[in-house]
Amino acid sequence: MTELSNAHQSKMFRFAITCFVSLFAIGLMATRGIRADVKLPSVLNSHMVLQRDMPIPVWGWAAAGEKVTITIGASSATATTDADGKWKVSLPAMQADGKTYSLKVVGNNTVTLEDILIGDVWVGSGQSNMEWQLRNTNGAAEAIDAAQYPEIRLFHVKKVQKKEPADDVEVTAHWAMCTPKSVPAFSGVLYYFGRKVHEEVDVPVGLINSSWGGSPIEPWTVTDKSSGGMYNGMIAPLQPFGVRGTIWYQGETNVIRKNGLAYFDKTKDLVEGWRKTWNSELPFYFVQIAPWSGAQYEAGQLPALWEAQTASLKLPRTGMAVTTDLVDNIADIHPRNKLDVGNRLARWALAKTYGMQDIVYSGPLFRSMKVDGKSIRIEFAHAAGGLKTRDNAPLSEFQVAGADGKFVDAEAKIDGQSVLVSSPEVAEPKNVRFGWHKLATPNLVNSEGLPASPFQTNNWQGGTGE
């Protein structure tokens, strides 16, 4: 009985060992198979647009030491993954030739991406006015019905913050052809911007929306010392995907935070940080936020941020779309006219990035002042074709002050490319301000109908973007 028992136990022990070894081998093979599979970041996917005229970065993951070969068209490159399983190659630049391409990545497995176009890629970021969906804008029904653009591709980054720069965005993100089905929930401003660029430049356009309603500028920023959670989760994973430039619509939260002129330094950090981490001198075109009557905007804070935004035009390759005339409801922080916002941003891109010399790309921006008797003469940039009012009424929202600093409503008259400002209450004028409060919707425009930006003449910090 004891011998049978010992034999039985020995048999059971050998069986258990065999099962354990088999299961361990299966698990090891499965683990190795997972590690060996070539994987690409979400932004590298079928239906994408690759940036033309620039080397094309392609990157991803596989098993450590694995050889990976990448091919698109007539170009091919090979990489060997590092100890962390990461690999990256740079393929030769391609031109926008109207053709559709496939990209193949071969390692332990094969990944094939289809329906790839070569064109220009633009990133749109910021807070709710950038995030604002096309279906919630003025004229949405007609715009959506007409949004059949096979050569415009859309990529929407899901909202997430990370403590460190992430390797990938949320995996549900993917490229989609622009259709009446795919566009309604996409950014209205970015869509209209991209549509205008596509129509005028006649190349495929890829649009990446990475925005978050209510966000201040700080979480989007990366410097040598730190990086914000939204940059880490929603911008860093896109890099080094090739892009032509960036549009930005943000600032309302920083008005509420009373950042004022300090917003210039924050914008400078944002622009320079993205350019450094993208290793590209990206054009950066932004929206000067609209007037709003909300109590959260304390007196003087919106004009101060406007000045900071205008000061950002001193940074190279930047541009600013003014929106003081696009307010349909002063009590709504989200103006619903996103068509004109997108088109005004596109004017800067068409003129500055694409070199279209005949494009008027900005409304009047304060250049200089000079006391002229009992008046002050204001000179403007972007007024070569002359000035006018958008409603054919007298000029509005000009004020003048003497040495006492007390501003009073002024009479303002257009004189060619300048404006003469005066008041019988101010015998010796010293300073002028224009549209300098949060409810201002002034009527001064240039010959193209683009509005003048608010300004004040006392130690003005703004640029002109020329």
C-alpha positions as CSV (number, residue, x, y, z in Angstrom):
1,M,0.0,0.0,0.0
2,T,2.9,2.3,0.8
3,E,4.7,1.5,-2.4
4,L,1.5,2.3,-4.5
5,S,1.1,5.5,-2.6
6,N,4.7,6.5,-3.2
7,A,4.5,5.6,-6.9
8,H,1.2,7.6,-7.2
9,Q,2.7,10.6,-5.5
10,S,5.8,10.4,-7.8
11,K,3.6,10.2,-10.9
12,M,1.5,13.2,-9.8
13,F,4.6,15.2,-9.0
14,R,6.1,14.5,-12.5
15,F,2.7,15.5,-14.0
16,A,2.6,18.8,-12.0
17,I,6.2,19.6,-13.1
18,T,5.3,18.9,-16.7
19,C,2.2,21.2,-16.6
20,F,4.2,24.0,-14.9
21,V,7.0,23.9,-17.5
22,S,4.4,23.9,-20.3
23,L,2.5,26.8,-18.9
24,F,5.7,28.7,-18.2
25,A,6.8,28.1,-21.8
26,I,3.5,29.3,-23.2
27,G,3.5,32.4,-21.0
28,L,7.1,33.2,-22.0
29,M,6.2,32.8,-25.7
30,A,3.2,35.0,-25.2
31,T,5.2,37.6,-23.4
32,R,7.8,37.6,-26.1
33,G,5.2,37.7,-28.8
34,I,3.6,40.9,-27.2
35,R,7.0,42.5,-26.8
36,A,8.1,41.6,-30.3
37,D,5.0,43.0,-32.0
38,V,5.7,46.3,-33.8
39,K,3.5,49.0,-32.5
40,L,3.0,52.6,-33.8
41,P,1.7,55.7,-31.9
42,S,-1.9,56.6,-32.6
43,V,-1.0,59.6,-34.6
44,L,0.7,57.4,-37.2
45,N,-2.3,55.6,-38.7
46,S,-4.2,55.0,-41.8
47,H,-5.8,58.1,-43.5
48,M,-3.3,60.4,-42.0
49,V,-1.6,63.4,-43.8
50,L,2.2,63.4,-43.7
51,Q,3.9,66.8,-43.7
52,R,5.3,67.6,-47.2
53,D,8.8,69.0,-47.9
54,M,10.2,67.9,-44.5
55,P,11.9,64.7,-43.5
56,I,9.2,62.3,-42.3
57,P,9.7,60.9,-38.8
58,V,8.3,57.4,-38.1
59,W,8.7,55.9,-34.7
60,G,7.3,53.2,-32.4
61,W,8.0,50.1,-30.3
62,A,9.1,46.5,-30.7
63,A,11.2,44.0,-28.8
64,A,14.6,45.2,-27.6
65,G,17.2,44.6,-30.3
66,E,14.6,43.9,-33.0
67,K,15.3,45.0,-36.6
68,V,12.5,47.1,-38.1
69,T,12.1,48.2,-41.7
70,I,9.9,51.1,-42.8
71,T,8.8,51.7,-46.4
72,I,6.7,54.3,-48.1
73,G,6.7,54.8,-51.8
74,A,10.3,54.5,-53.1
75,S,11.8,55.3,-49.7
76,S,12.9,52.8,-47.1
77,A,14.8,52.9,-43.8
78,T,15.8,50.4,-41.2
79,A,16.2,50.8,-37.4
80,T,17.2,48.5,-34.5
81,T,15.2,49.0,-31.3
82,D,17.1,50.2,-28.2
83,A,17.1,48.5,-24.8
84,D,13.6,49.9,-24.1
85,G,12.2,48.6,-27.3
86,K,12.0,52.1,-28.9
87,W,12.9,52.8,-32.5
88,K,12.8,55.8,-34.8
89,V,13.7,56.6,-38.4
90,S,13.6,59.6,-40.7
91,L,12.4,59.1,-44.2
92,P,13.2,61.5,-47.0
93,A,10.9,64.5,-47.6
94,M,8.1,64.0,-50.0
95,Q,6.1,66.4,-52.2
96,A,2.3,66.9,-52.2
97,D,1.7,65.0,-55.5
98,G,-2.0,64.1,-55.1
99,K,-1.2,60.4,-54.8
100,T,-2.3,58.1,-52.1
101,Y,0.4,56.0,-50.3
102,S,0.7,53.0,-48.1
103,L,3.3,52.8,-45.3
104,K,4.6,49.4,-44.2
105,V,6.5,48.6,-41.0
106,V,8.1,45.1,-40.9
107,G,9.6,43.6,-37.8
108,N,8.5,40.4,-36.0
109,N,5.1,41.3,-37.5
110,T,4.0,43.6,-40.3
111,V,1.9,46.8,-39.8
112,T,0.5,48.4,-43.0
113,L,-1.1,51.8,-43.0
114,E,-3.3,52.8,-46.0
115,D,-4.8,55.9,-47.6
116,I,-2.0,58.2,-46.7
117,L,-1.7,61.7,-48.2
118,I,1.2,64.1,-48.4
119,G,0.3,67.7,-47.6
120,D,0.3,70.2,-44.7
121,V,-0.5,69.4,-41.0
122,W,-1.8,72.0,-38.6
123,V,-2.3,71.7,-34.8
124,G,-5.2,73.6,-33.1
125,S,-5.0,74.0,-29.3
126,G,-6.3,76.1,-26.5
127,Q,-9.5,76.1,-24.4
128,S,-13.2,76.0,-25.1
129,N,-13.4,78.4,-28.0
130,M,-10.9,76.2,-29.9
131,E,-12.6,73.0,-28.7
132,W,-16.1,74.4,-29.6
133,Q,-17.7,71.9,-31.9
134,L,-18.7,72.8,-35.5
135,R,-22.2,71.6,-34.8
136,N,-22.7,74.3,-32.2
137,T,-21.6,77.2,-34.4
138,N,-23.5,79.7,-36.6
139,G,-24.5,78.1,-39.9
140,A,-23.6,74.6,-38.7
141,A,-26.2,72.7,-40.6
142,E,-25.1,74.0,-44.0
143,A,-21.4,73.7,-43.2
144,I,-21.7,70.1,-42.1
145,D,-23.8,69.1,-45.1
146,A,-21.1,70.6,-47.4
147,A,-18.1,69.1,-45.5
148,Q,-17.2,66.5,-48.0
149,Y,-13.5,67.0,-48.4
150,P,-11.6,63.7,-49.1
151,E,-8.2,65.6,-48.8
152,I,-8.9,67.1,-45.4
153,R,-8.2,64.6,-42.6
154,L,-9.2,65.0,-38.9
155,F,-7.5,63.8,-35.7
156,H,-9.0,64.5,-32.3
157,V,-6.9,64.1,-29.3
158,K,-8.7,62.9,-26.2
159,K,-8.4,64.9,-23.0
160,V,-5.9,63.6,-20.5
161,Q,-3.2,65.0,-18.2
162,K,0.0,63.2,-17.4
163,K,2.7,63.8,-14.8
164,E,5.4,63.1,-17.3
165,P,5.5,63.3,-21.2
166,A,3.6,60.4,-22.5
167,D,4.6,58.0,-25.3
168,D,1.1,58.0,-26.9
169,V,-2.2,59.8,-26.8
170,E,-5.4,58.0,-25.7
171,V,-5.5,55.0,-28.1
172,T,-9.1,55.7,-29.3
173,A,-7.7,58.7,-31.3
174,H,-7.5,58.1,-35.0
175,W,-7.4,59.9,-38.4
176,A,-10.7,60.3,-40.3
177,M,-11.6,61.7,-43.7
178,C,-13.6,64.9,-43.4
179,T,-17.2,64.1,-44.1
180,P,-20.6,65.2,-42.8
181,K,-20.4,62.3,-40.4
182,S,-16.9,62.9,-39.0
183,V,-16.9,66.7,-38.8
184,P,-19.8,67.8,-36.5
185,A,-17.9,67.1,-33.2
186,F,-14.6,68.5,-34.5
187,S,-13.3,72.0,-33.6
188,G,-15.2,74.6,-35.6
189,V,-12.3,77.1,-35.7
190,L,-9.7,74.5,-36.8
191,Y,-12.1,73.1,-39.4
192,Y,-12.8,76.5,-41.0
193,F,-9.1,77.4,-40.9
194,G,-8.1,74.1,-42.5
195,R,-10.8,74.4,-45.1
196,K,-9.6,77.8,-46.2
197,V,-6.0,76.7,-46.4
198,H,-7.0,73.6,-48.4
199,E,-9.0,75.7,-50.8
200,E,-6.4,78.4,-51.3
201,V,-3.2,76.3,-51.4
202,D,-4.7,73.2,-53.0
203,V,-2.9,70.6,-51.0
204,P,-4.2,67.9,-48.6
205,V,-4.5,69.2,-45.1
206,G,-4.3,67.3,-41.8
207,L,-5.9,68.9,-38.7
208,I,-5.0,67.8,-35.2
209,N,-7.3,69.2,-32.5
210,S,-5.8,69.0,-29.1
211,S,-7.8,71.4,-26.8
212,W,-9.5,71.5,-23.4
213,G,-12.3,73.8,-22.4
214,G,-11.5,76.0,-19.4
215,S,-7.8,75.3,-19.4
216,P,-5.3,78.1,-18.6
217,I,-2.1,78.4,-20.6
218,E,0.2,76.9,-18.0
219,P,-0.7,73.1,-18.4
220,W,0.1,73.4,-22.1
221,T,3.5,74.8,-21.5
222,V,6.9,73.1,-21.5
223,T,10.1,74.7,-20.4
224,D,13.7,73.5,-19.6
225,K,12.5,73.1,-16.0
226,S,9.0,71.7,-16.2
227,S,6.1,70.6,-18.3
228,G,2.4,70.9,-17.8
229,G,0.0,68.0,-17.6
230,M,-1.9,68.8,-20.9
231,Y,1.4,69.2,-22.7
232,N,2.5,65.8,-21.3
233,G,-0.7,64.0,-22.2
234,M,-1.9,65.8,-25.4
235,I,1.1,67.4,-27.1
236,A,4.2,65.5,-26.3
237,P,2.8,62.2,-27.6
238,L,2.3,63.9,-31.0
239,Q,6.0,64.8,-31.3
240,P,8.0,64.4,-33.5
241,F,5.1,64.1,-36.1
242,G,5.8,66.6,-38.8
243,V,3.5,69.7,-38.8
244,R,3.4,72.9,-40.7
245,G,2.2,75.1,-37.8
246,T,-0.1,75.8,-34.9
247,I,-3.2,77.9,-34.2
248,W,-4.2,78.8,-30.7
249,Y,-7.4,80.1,-29.1
250,Q,-7.0,80.6,-25.3
251,G,-6.8,83.3,-22.7
252,E,-10.2,83.6,-21.0
253,T,-9.1,81.6,-17.9
254,N,-6.0,83.7,-17.6
255,V,-8.1,86.9,-17.6
256,I,-10.1,85.4,-14.7
257,R,-6.7,84.7,-13.0
258,K,-5.8,88.4,-13.5
259,N,-2.6,87.6,-15.3
260,G,-2.7,90.8,-17.4
261,L,0.6,91.6,-19.1
262,A,2.3,88.6,-17.5
263,Y,0.4,86.5,-20.1
264,F,3.0,87.6,-22.6
265,D,5.7,85.8,-20.8
266,K,3.5,82.7,-20.5
267,T,2.8,82.8,-24.3
268,K,6.5,83.2,-25.0
269,D,7.2,80.1,-22.9
270,L,4.5,78.2,-24.7
271,V,5.7,79.1,-28.2
272,E,9.4,78.7,-27.6
273,G,8.8,75.4,-25.7
274,W,6.7,73.8,-28.4
275,R,9.2,74.9,-31.0
276,K,12.1,73.4,-29.1
277,T,10.5,70.1,-28.4
278,W,9.2,69.9,-31.9
279,N,12.6,70.9,-33.2
280,S,10.9,73.3,-35.6
281,E,10.3,77.0,-35.9
282,L,6.6,76.5,-36.0
283,P,4.4,79.4,-37.1
284,F,2.1,80.2,-34.2
285,Y,-1.2,82.1,-35.1
286,F,-3.5,82.9,-32.2
287,V,-6.9,84.6,-31.6
288,Q,-7.2,87.7,-29.5
289,I,-10.1,86.8,-27.3
290,A,-13.5,88.5,-27.6
291,P,-15.2,91.0,-25.3
292,W,-17.4,89.4,-22.6
293,S,-19.6,90.9,-19.9
294,G,-19.1,88.1,-17.3
295,A,-18.5,89.2,-13.7
296,Q,-15.5,87.0,-13.6
297,Y,-13.6,89.5,-15.7
298,E,-12.6,92.2,-13.2
299,A,-12.2,95.8,-14.5
300,G,-9.1,96.3,-16.6
301,Q,-8.1,92.6,-16.8
302,L,-9.3,91.9,-20.3
303,P,-7.6,95.0,-21.9
304,A,-4.4,94.1,-20.1
305,L,-4.5,90.6,-21.5
306,W,-5.3,92.1,-25.0
307,E,-2.1,94.1,-24.7
308,A,-0.1,91.0,-23.7
309,Q,-1.6,89.2,-26.7
310,T,-0.6,92.0,-29.0
311,A,2.9,92.0,-27.5
312,S,3.2,88.4,-28.6
313,L,3.3,89.7,-32.1
314,K,6.9,90.6,-31.3
315,L,7.8,86.9,-31.3
316,P,8.9,85.7,-34.7
317,R,6.4,83.9,-37.0
318,T,3.3,84.8,-35.0
319,G,0.0,86.3,-36.0
320,M,-3.2,87.5,-34.2
321,A,-6.8,87.4,-35.4
322,V,-8.9,90.2,-33.8
323,T,-12.5,89.3,-32.9
324,T,-14.0,92.4,-31.2
325,D,-16.6,92.6,-34.0
326,L,-17.7,88.9,-33.9
327,V,-19.7,89.1,-30.6
328,D,-23.3,88.1,-31.2
329,N,-24.1,88.0,-27.5
330,I,-21.8,89.9,-25.1
331,A,-23.0,87.7,-22.2
332,D,-21.7,84.5,-24.0
333,I,-18.0,83.8,-23.6
334,H,-18.3,81.5,-26.7
335,P,-19.1,83.6,-29.8
336,R,-20.8,81.3,-32.3
337,N,-19.2,82.8,-35.4
338,K,-16.2,80.5,-35.8
339,L,-16.1,80.8,-39.6
340,D,-14.6,84.3,-39.6
341,V,-12.3,83.4,-36.8
342,G,-10.9,80.4,-38.8
343,N,-10.7,82.5,-41.9
344,R,-8.8,85.3,-40.2
345,L,-6.3,82.9,-38.8
346,A,-6.0,81.5,-42.3
347,R,-5.2,85.0,-43.7
348,W,-2.0,85.0,-41.5
349,A,-1.0,81.6,-42.6
350,L,-1.7,82.3,-46.3
351,A,0.3,85.5,-46.1
352,K,3.2,84.5,-43.8
353,T,3.5,80.8,-44.2
354,Y,2.5,80.4,-47.8
355,G,3.8,83.7,-49.1
356,M,0.7,85.0,-50.7
357,Q,1.6,88.7,-51.1
358,D,-1.9,90.0,-52.0
359,I,-3.5,88.8,-48.8
360,V,-4.5,91.5,-46.2
361,Y,-3.8,89.5,-43.1
362,S,-4.6,91.8,-40.2
363,G,-6.8,94.7,-39.1
364,P,-5.3,98.0,-38.0
365,L,-2.8,97.7,-35.2
366,F,-1.5,100.7,-33.2
367,R,1.9,101.8,-34.5
368,S,2.6,105.3,-33.0
369,M,1.0,108.5,-31.7
370,K,1.9,112.2,-32.1
371,V,0.4,115.3,-30.5
372,D,-1.0,117.5,-33.2
373,G,-2.2,120.7,-31.6
374,K,-5.2,119.9,-29.5
375,S,-5.5,116.4,-31.2
376,I,-3.5,113.3,-31.1
377,R,-2.7,111.6,-34.4
378,I,-2.8,107.8,-34.2
379,E,-0.8,105.9,-36.9
380,F,-1.7,102.3,-37.7
381,A,0.0,99.3,-39.3
382,H,-2.1,97.3,-41.8
383,A,-4.0,100.4,-43.0
384,A,-2.4,100.8,-46.5
385,G,-5.8,100.7,-48.2
386,G,-7.2,103.3,-45.8
387,L,-9.5,103.1,-42.8
388,K,-13.3,103.2,-42.4
389,T,-16.1,102.1,-40.1
390,R,-17.8,98.8,-40.5
391,D,-21.3,100.3,-39.9
392,N,-20.8,103.7,-41.7
393,A,-21.3,105.4,-38.3
394,P,-18.9,107.8,-36.6
395,L,-15.8,106.2,-35.0
396,S,-16.6,104.7,-31.6
397,E,-14.7,103.7,-28.4
398,F,-11.9,106.4,-28.6
399,Q,-11.0,108.2,-25.4
400,V,-8.4,110.9,-24.7
401,A,-6.7,112.1,-21.5
402,G,-4.5,115.0,-20.5
403,A,-1.7,115.2,-17.9
404,D,-4.2,114.3,-15.2
405,G,-4.7,110.9,-16.7
406,K,-8.5,111.3,-16.7
407,F,-9.9,109.8,-19.9
408,V,-13.0,111.2,-21.5
409,D,-15.0,110.2,-24.6
410,A,-13.3,111.6,-27.7
411,E,-14.2,112.7,-31.2
412,A,-12.2,110.6,-33.7
413,K,-11.9,111.3,-37.4
414,I,-10.2,109.2,-40.1
415,D,-7.5,110.9,-42.0
416,G,-6.1,108.6,-44.6
417,Q,-4.2,105.8,-42.8
418,S,-4.4,107.6,-39.4
419,V,-7.0,108.8,-36.9
420,L,-7.2,112.2,-35.3
421,V,-8.5,112.1,-31.7
422,S,-9.6,115.1,-29.6
423,S,-12.0,116.4,-27.0
424,P,-13.0,120.0,-26.1
425,E,-12.5,118.8,-22.5
426,V,-8.8,118.1,-23.0
427,A,-6.8,121.2,-24.1
428,E,-3.4,119.4,-24.0
429,P,-3.9,115.8,-24.8
430,K,-1.3,113.2,-23.7
431,N,-2.7,109.8,-24.3
432,V,-5.4,107.9,-26.2
433,R,-7.1,104.6,-25.6
434,F,-9.4,102.6,-27.9
435,G,-11.9,99.9,-27.0
436,W,-10.3,99.7,-23.6
437,H,-12.9,97.8,-21.6
438,K,-14.4,94.4,-21.6
439,L,-17.7,95.4,-23.3
440,A,-16.0,97.2,-26.2
441,T,-17.0,96.3,-29.8
442,P,-15.5,99.3,-31.7
443,N,-16.2,99.9,-35.4
444,L,-12.8,100.9,-36.8
445,V,-11.8,98.6,-39.7
446,N,-9.4,98.7,-42.6
447,S,-10.3,98.6,-46.3
448,E,-10.7,94.8,-46.1
449,G,-13.2,95.1,-43.2
450,L,-10.8,93.6,-40.6
451,P,-11.2,95.2,-37.2
452,A,-8.7,97.3,-35.3
453,S,-7.3,95.8,-32.1
454,P,-7.9,97.7,-28.8
455,F,-4.9,99.7,-27.6
456,Q,-3.7,102.4,-25.2
457,T,-0.8,104.7,-25.9
458,N,0.9,105.0,-22.4
459,N,4.0,102.8,-22.6
460,W,2.3,100.4,-25.1
461,Q,3.9,97.0,-25.3
462,G,2.2,95.6,-28.4
463,G,3.7,94.6,-31.7
464,T,2.4,94.9,-35.3
465,G,3.3,91.5,-36.8
466,E,4.7,93.0,-40.0
